[in-house]
Each structure stands twice: as C-alpha cells, then as structure tokens.
Amino acid sequence: MSAADRTRLNDAIVAAIGTDVRPAYVKLANFLATEYASKGRTDFGVWSLPNGEALYRFYIREQTTDFDGS
C-alpha cells in the first residue's frame, strides 16, 4: 500500500470517527443518562424481580450441579 493510500485511508477513518462514531456515542450516553437509567430497577439482583427467589435458586442449581442433573 502506498504512503498516499495509507494517508488517505487514515484521514477517512479519523473523519468517520469524528463525524459518525463519536456523535453516536454521545447520543447513546445522553439517552442512557436521561431516559434509560431513570427507568431502571433500584434493587440489584435477580431476587428483586417477581419470583426472584425461585429464579435465584434455579440459577444456583443450574450452575452448580453435574450435567446429568445430580
């Protein structure tokens, strides 16, 4: 690849990041901060969900038993 092609591609990549990628991340960050996070759960863990205690026990059993179910 020629030096001119490397320079051209580098400039195109840097421009795309500045005009497309970075603004998209800013938009995502703003959405997460202003809309998404405020509607999230305040209690962490599966046990805070409806039927959460049963789900928690199921996941423990699922993750800690042998493949044959014993």
Sequence and secondary structure as in RCSB ss.txt:
>XXXX:A:sequence
MSAADRTRLNDAIVAAIGTDVRPAYVKLANFLATEYASKGRTDFGVWSLPNGEALYRFYIREQTTDFDGS
>XXXX:A:secstr
  HHHHHHHHHHHHHHIIIIIHHHHHHHHHHIIIIIGGGS SS SGGGSTTHHHHHHHHHHHHHS TT  
